[in-house]
Amino acid sequence: MITLEDVKNNQAVQRYMLVGNDYIGAIGAIEHSVNHAELVSQLSHDILTKLGFPQRQAELAAIAGYLHDIGNLINRYGHGMSGALMAFRILLDMGMDPEEIAIIMGAIGNHEEHAGGRSVNNIAAALILADKSDVKRSRVRKRDFAAFTPRDRVNYAVTDSHLEVDAQKKIISLKISIDIEVTSVMEYFEIFLTKMLMSRRAAEYLGCEFELMINDAKLL
């Protein structure tokens, strides 16, 4: 069976991810580097593992998490769908089982909130939760604060974020600390509302509740 390490060692994957991150950097988008891919991969794996799902599902979630932004090579907009098609060709050439490829394609193709992404399977739900939790100052590439988009500003405001899974209570919590001199708690919530609602639906798909805590205040 194809593993995460097999995917990481694939030379085409390595090159596509590096070039894709460079391309979206040219338009000022936040960082989507290998570091982001590895974090989302690990979180996706951990979510399903902690909730007691089969280990192979956790491994597929790790693979989907690693590949989820590979479509940035083609275009930032709609990169979930283009990334799913790229993953199809890559994984098929690697000899992955077609049923597993379909699961991963569904997850990658449904991780974008603006493209109407939904939790179509357990892997997709874990990927959504993992991806939307990676909010932090270091992902902002711009240095001129006057050039920040609203998304740049709220990412830059985050000084700490982490996702917690309480398997016994069936609660998945995203805990964030923000610098209110950069953006207010309410502005953060308003700008990222779609992401947070998507995360809540993903948690519900996995049989859990979703909590959003910002500066120790519960907003969801």
N, C-alpha and C positions, 0 to 999 in steps of 0.2 A: 504494500500500500504506500502511496505517496505521502511523505511527511513534510512538515514545515521546513525542516533542514534541507530536504531535496529542493524545495521551492527557493529557499534563500540562496542555494548554491547554483541556481540556474543563471547562466551568464546573461541571457536575454532579459530576465526579470531584473537583474542588477542594473543593467544599462538603461532599461525603460524607466525605472524608478528615478534614477539620477537625472536623466534628461527631462522627465516630466516635471520634477521639482524645479529645475532650472527654468523651464518654459514659463511656469506660472509665477516664478520669481520675477520674470521680466515684465509682468503686468502688475507687480506689487502685491500679489496674493500672499497670505500668510504661509509659513513654512509647512510643507508636506514631505518631509525628508524621510530617510530610512529610520531615523529615530522615532518619528511619529508612527510609522508603519509597525515598528517593533513594539512600541507601547500598546497600540491598539490590538495587535496580535496577542500579546500577553494578557491584556485585560479581557479580551473575548474568550480566551481559553479559561482564564480563572473564573469568570462568571458562570460558565456552564459546569466547570469542575466543582465549584463550591455549592452549586444547586443540585448536584448529584446526577447530572446527565451523563450518558455514556462517554467514555474516554475518546472514542473515535469522533463523536460529535464535537468535543472540545478541540480536538486536533484540526478538524475541518474549520472550526471557528477561527483558530489561530491562522490557518492558511488564508481564509477570507480576509481576516484583519490585516494580514501582511500585504495582500494584493489590492485592497479596496480602493486605493487612490491611483492605481497604475494608469488609469484612463486620462490622467492629467497630461500624458504625453500627446494626446490628441487635442483636447480642449478642456479648460477648467469647467465649462458649462456642459452638463450632461455627462460628466466623467464617470458617473456610476454605470451608465448603460454601456458606454464605450469600453470601460474597464472590464465589465462582465464578458464582453465579446473577446477582448484580449486574453482574459483568463481562460476562456474556453479553448482557444487555440493552444495556449501554453500548456495547460494541464492535459489536453488531449495528446499532444506530442510527447508529454512525459509518461503517458500510459495510465493516467488515472481512470478509475471506473466512471462510466458516463453518469450514473446516478449521483455520485459524489460531485462530479463537475456541475451537474444541474443545481445541486444544493448551494454550492459556492457562487455560481452565477446569479442565482436568485438573491443571495445575500448582498453581493457587491452591487447589483443593479437596483437595490432598494435601500441603499444607505443615505441617499440624498434627500433632505427634507423638501427642497424646492422642486424636486422631480416627482413628488408624491410617493416617496418611499414608504414601504410598510413592512411589518414583521411577517414575512411569508413563511418562515421556518425558524427553528430555534437558533440557528447560526446567524440569521439576519437580525434577530432580536438582540443577541449578544453583541454583534458588530455595531449596531446602532448605539447601544448604551456605552460601549467602549469608545467609539469615535467621538460622540458628543461630549464625553467627559474630558477630553484632552484640550482644555482651555488654559492658556498660560501666556505670560508676557513674552517669553523667549521665542514664541512662534511668529511674533510680529517682526517683519523684516525692515519696514520703513523706519527711518530715523528722524524724519521731519514730522513733528506732531500735527502741524497744520495740514498735512497731506493725509492724515488718518481717515479711513472710512469708519462708519459706526462699528463695524465688525472689528477693525483694527483696535479701536478705542476700548471696547469691552474686553478683548483678549489681553491688551496691554494692562488693563486694570487688575487682572487676576494675579495675585501674588502666591496663591497656593490652591490646588484642587486635587481631590482624590475621590475615587469611587469605592464605596463599601458595600459588601454583600452580607446580609445577615440571613443565613439559610434557615435558621430556626424560626425566626419571625417573618420570613419571606418578605424582607424589605431591602430594596436596593437604594442606597443614598448617595447623592452627589453633593459633596461638601466643598464649598468654594469660599475663599477669602478674597475680597477685592479692596482696592485703594479707592475710597470714596472721593478723593480729590481728583481722580481721573474720570470716574463715572459713578453715578448713583446706583444703589441697589435696584431701584425701580427701573432705571434705564437699562441696566443689564438684563433684567427680567423681560422687559418689553422687546428688546432687540433679539434675544435668544428664546422667546416664547415658543416659536415653532419647534425649535430643537428640543426644548424641554417637554413639550407635549408629545413629541415623537418618542422621546425616552420613556415617558410614562406609559405609552401604549406598548412599547417593547417590554417593559418590566411586567406589565399585565399579561402579555403573551406567555411569559415564562412563569406565570402564576404568582407574581410578586407585586407589592406596592412600590411606588417610586416616590422618593423624597428629595426635594431640592432645598439645601441649606446654604444661605449666603450670609456670611458674617454672623453665624450662629442663629440666624432667624430663618424659620421655615416658611418657604414661599409656595411650595407644592407638597 
